[in-house]
Amino acid sequence: MTDLGCRPCGENTYSGPGANSCTPCPHGTVSEARSTSVEDCKLAPCEAGEFMTQLGCVQCPQDTYSGPGADMCTTCPDQKTSPPGSVSVDNCIYRECVNII
């Protein structure tokens, strides 16, 4: 509630019935505009090279990669490897080339 009357909360905040202000979502979570409870706050999407777990974002292990918002990492093609946190299949190189780089 403001001097101008009730106004919906913006993104990453929420308020319940009768609230006079919006409350920020907990750290590491986001919500859509007009959210009405803390349950509407969800874990923020992961960055490329990470995947979502129940506890939050975790770096993809060696020999895998992911794009932004992934809930799992993709395994590199056969005979290829990649460093932890790889963001694309382009990061997967033939194992024989690893010692050359």
C-alpha positions as CSV (number, residue, x, y, z in Angstrom):
1,M,0.0,0.0,0.0
2,T,1.3,3.4,-0.9
3,D,-0.2,6.9,-0.7
4,L,-1.6,6.2,-4.2
5,G,-3.3,2.9,-3.0
6,C,-2.3,-0.7,-3.5
7,R,0.4,-1.5,-6.0
8,P,1.7,-4.9,-7.1
9,C,5.2,-5.9,-6.1
10,G,7.9,-5.9,-8.8
11,E,10.2,-8.8,-9.8
12,N,12.2,-10.5,-7.0
13,T,9.9,-9.3,-4.3
14,Y,6.6,-10.5,-2.8
15,S,3.8,-9.4,-0.4
16,G,0.8,-11.1,1.2
17,P,-2.7,-9.8,1.8
18,G,-2.8,-6.6,3.8
19,A,0.9,-6.0,3.5
20,N,2.0,-2.4,3.3
21,S,5.3,-3.1,1.5
22,C,7.1,-5.6,-0.7
23,T,9.7,-8.0,0.8
24,P,12.8,-8.9,-1.2
25,C,13.2,-12.6,-2.1
26,P,15.9,-14.4,-0.1
27,H,19.5,-14.2,-1.5
28,G,20.0,-16.3,-4.6
29,T,16.3,-16.5,-5.5
30,V,14.0,-14.7,-7.9
31,S,10.3,-14.2,-8.5
32,E,7.9,-12.8,-11.0
33,A,6.2,-9.5,-10.5
34,R,3.0,-9.7,-8.4
35,S,4.3,-12.6,-6.3
36,T,2.3,-13.1,-3.1
37,S,4.5,-15.3,-0.9
38,V,8.1,-16.3,-0.2
39,E,7.2,-19.7,-1.8
40,D,7.0,-17.8,-5.1
41,C,10.8,-17.1,-4.8
42,K,12.7,-19.8,-6.7
43,L,16.4,-20.4,-7.1
44,A,17.9,-18.2,-9.8
45,P,18.8,-19.9,-13.1
46,C,22.3,-21.2,-13.3
47,E,24.9,-19.7,-15.6
48,A,26.5,-21.6,-18.5
49,G,28.9,-24.2,-17.2
50,E,26.7,-24.9,-14.2
51,F,23.6,-27.0,-13.4
52,M,20.8,-26.8,-10.9
53,T,20.6,-29.1,-7.8
54,Q,18.3,-28.9,-4.9
55,L,20.9,-26.7,-3.1
56,G,21.6,-24.4,-6.0
57,C,24.0,-24.1,-8.9
58,V,27.0,-26.5,-9.1
59,Q,29.8,-26.4,-11.7
60,C,29.7,-29.0,-14.4
61,P,32.5,-31.6,-13.9
62,Q,35.3,-32.5,-16.3
63,D,34.2,-34.0,-19.6
64,T,30.8,-32.2,-19.5
65,Y,29.3,-28.8,-20.5
66,S,26.1,-26.9,-20.1
67,G,24.4,-23.7,-21.4
68,P,22.6,-21.2,-19.2
69,G,19.7,-22.4,-17.1
70,A,20.7,-26.1,-17.3
71,D,19.4,-28.7,-14.9
72,M,22.0,-31.2,-16.0
73,C,25.4,-31.2,-17.8
74,T,25.8,-32.8,-21.2
75,T,28.6,-35.4,-21.6
76,C,31.3,-34.6,-24.3
77,P,31.2,-36.8,-27.4
78,D,33.3,-40.0,-27.4
79,Q,37.0,-39.6,-27.1
80,K,36.7,-35.9,-26.1
81,T,37.4,-34.1,-22.8
82,S,36.7,-30.7,-21.4
83,P,37.7,-28.8,-18.3
84,P,35.2,-28.4,-15.4
85,G,32.8,-25.5,-16.0
86,S,32.7,-25.8,-19.7
87,V,30.0,-23.9,-21.4
88,S,29.7,-25.5,-24.9
89,V,30.5,-28.6,-26.9
90,D,33.2,-26.4,-28.5
91,N,35.1,-26.8,-25.2
92,C,35.3,-30.6,-25.8
93,I,38.5,-31.5,-27.5
94,Y,40.1,-34.8,-28.5
95,R,42.0,-36.3,-25.5
96,E,45.1,-36.7,-27.6
97,C,45.2,-32.9,-28.1
98,V,45.1,-32.1,-24.4
99,N,48.9,-32.4,-23.9
100,I,49.6,-30.2,-27.0
101,I,47.7,-27.2,-25.7
